[in-house]
């Protein structure tokens, strides 16, 4: 079963806005000088919501979340989202044999089915997928 067109349009708007924000943020973060050297890795954003939104309902976000091995939160890097959103979002980083990259991933529940979408930025294109449940 596919994600309904109306919910897809709603969550894609939030998801695509994050992808657009990250284009500049990730480039700057990757190239930022730390102790005289380029950082050489992308920013990682753990899931910004505590739960996966269901059936078009929005849930509160926490822009102060960050992984234990990284100093910067969503807020610290300048991500701007509404105080509650209809899709759970995360940013995952990788370093593969062909180079570094990141994925922007979203999750949403509709009629008891969890759907996910990931957009890859980097060499590992197999990480891309549209909403699947």
N, C-alpha and C positions, 0 to 999 in steps of 0.2 A: 504494500500500500504506500502511496506517495503522500508527502506532506501537502496539506491543502494549499491551494493557490493564495488564499488570503493570509494565512499564517506565514507562508514562505515569503510573501512580499514584505510583511511586517518585520520578520527577523532578518531578512536579507538587507534591509535598509540599515539596521544597527550594525550588522556584521560588516557590510561593505564600507561603512563609515570608519570602522576600526582599521580595516585593511588600508584605507587611504591615509589615515593618521599615521600609521606605522611606516609608510614609505619613507618619510623624512626622518622620523624618530629613530628607526632602526639603522639607517645609513649613518646618521650622526653618532649614535651609540657605538656602532662597530668601529668607526674611525677615530673616536675620541682618544686623545693621548692620555695614557695613564703611566706615570713614571717614565715619560719620554717615549713610550711605544704605543702604537695603535692598540686599542683594546682587543681587536681581532675576534670578537664574538658578539652575537646578537643578544638583545634584551629578552628575558623570559618573563612571561606573565602568567602566574598560576591562576586557576579559575577565579574570576572576579565575583562570582556569586556563591552563596553557600549551598544552593540547591539548583536543580535544573528546572527552569520554568515550564509550566504545563498549560496546554489548551489556551494559549494566548494571554495568559496572566503574566504580569511582570513581577520580578523579585528584586529586592534591594541588592545593591552592589557594595563592595568594599575596595576602594581604590588604594588602600594602604597595604593590601596583601602583597607578599613577595616571597620568593623561595628562600630557604635558609642560607644558600651559598651566594646570594646576590644582595647588594645593598639597596638597590632601587626598586621602588614599588611602581604600580600603575601611575599613581599621582606624581611621583618623583620624575618620571620621564615625560609627563605632560599629556597623558591620555585623558580625553574629556568624554565622559558618557553621562547619560541621564542618571538620576539617583536610583532608578529601578529600570530594568530592561527585560524584554521578553525572551532572551536567549542567554544561556551560559557561555561565556567566552574565555578562551585561554590562548596563550602564545607559547609555542614550544620550539626550542632551538635544537639544532643538530650539527654535527661535524662529521660528514661522511667522506668516503674516499675521493669524491669529486669536489669537495669543498663544504663550506658552511652555508647554512640556511635556516629558515624558520617556517613554522606553519601557524596560521591563525585558525583556530578550531572553535566551532560552536555546537551546542547541544540544546535540544528542545524536545519536549514530550507533547504528543498529540494523540488523544484517544488511547492512552496507555502505551504507545509505541515511542521509544526514544530514537530520535533522528540526530544525525551528526553531519557536519560539513567541515572540510578543511581546505584552505587555500595555501599552497606552498609558494614560498619565495626562496629560490635557490635551485641547485642542480638536481635535486631528487624529485622529479615531476610526478612520480608514482604516488606521492603523498597527497596530491589533489583529489578531492572527490566532492561531488555535489551532495545535497541532502539525501542520506540513505538511512533506512530504519530496519 
